[in-house]
Amino acid sequence: KHCEGHEVNKIVNIHLRVGELTDLEGEWIQHYFDYLSEGTLAEKAQLEIEFVPIVLQCDDCGASVTVTKLEMADAKCPECGDEAHTFNMISGREYTVTNLESI
C-alpha cells in the first residue's frame, strides 16, 4: 500500500525495530512474512531486524536502566536505589517498520 504512486517494482528489504518484550524471534518473523507476502511486491523481501532492549526510567530521579524480562519484576534504580517499582518503560515493546528498500 505504501508503494502505490511511487513507481516501486519490488520491495527487497524491510527494516524492523522489534522490542525484546514482544517475544518474537527473527527466524519466525521472516517465515511468517514469507507466507503473507506471496504474490505481492514484497515477495522474497528480506527482513532486517533490530532487536531493542528493555529500558526502564525511574519515576523518582529519571535515571534509566536496561533489564531483561526476568529482571523486570525486581528492578531497582541504579542511581537512587528505588525499589518501589515506579518505572516508565522507555523501550522494549516496539514493532515498527523503519525503512523499506525497493527497486
N, C-alpha and C positions, 0 to 999 in steps of 0.2 A: 504494500500500500504506500509506503514512504517513497518508493521508486517511481511511482506514477508521475509523468510530466517532467522527469529528469533524464530521459534518454538512457536508462540503465538497461543493459542487455543481460547481465548476470551479476549476482552477488557472490563474491569469492571468499570474503572473511567477515565475520561478525565478532566484534569485541564486546565482552560482557564483564560487568563487575558483580560478583556474587559474594554475599556475606557468609561467613562461616556458620552462622546460626540457621541458615536455610537447609543444612544437612544435604545439600546437593553435591554430587560427585561429577567431575568433568567428563568422564567416560560415559556416564548415563545421560548427561545433558546432551552430549553430541549424538548419542544413539537415538534419543527421543526426537531431537531436532531433525536428524536424517529422515526419520519416518514421516514427520509432519511436513517437511519441505519438499517431498517428492512431487514433481510436476510443477514446481514454482520457480521463480527467478533465483531462489536461494538453494535450489537442489545442489547437493555436494559442496556447499559452502562449509568452510572450517570455522569452528568457534575458537576464539582466543579468549580464555577465561582467566581473569584476575580475581583470586580469592582475597576477600577483605577481612582482616582480623576483627575481633570483637573489642571495641574500645568503649570504656565507660568514663564518665566525667562526674567527679564528686560535686554534689549539690552544695556542700559547705564551703569548700575552698577553690573549686574549679579545676583541680588537678585531674589529669587523665591517666588511666591505667589500661593496659592491654591484658586481656584474660582469655582463658579457654572456656568452653562451655561448662566444664566440670568446676572451674574456679569461680564462676559467676555467683553461686549461692553463698560463698564465703568471702567475697571480695571485700577488701578494705582499702581505704585511700592510702597511697604511698607517701603522701605529704602530711596530712593531718591525722592519719590513723583512724578515721571514722569507720566504724564497723556497723553503723545503723542501716546499711544497705540503701542509702539515699543517693543513687546514681542516675544520671541520664545516659541513655545509650547514644553514642556518637556514630558508631558504625557496627556492622555485623549482620544486618538484615537486608542488605541491598540485593537487588536483582534487576540490573539495568543494562540496557544496550548503550554503550558509549561511542561506538563507531561502526559504520558499515563500509566495507571496501567493495567497489564494484567496477565492472568494465562495460 
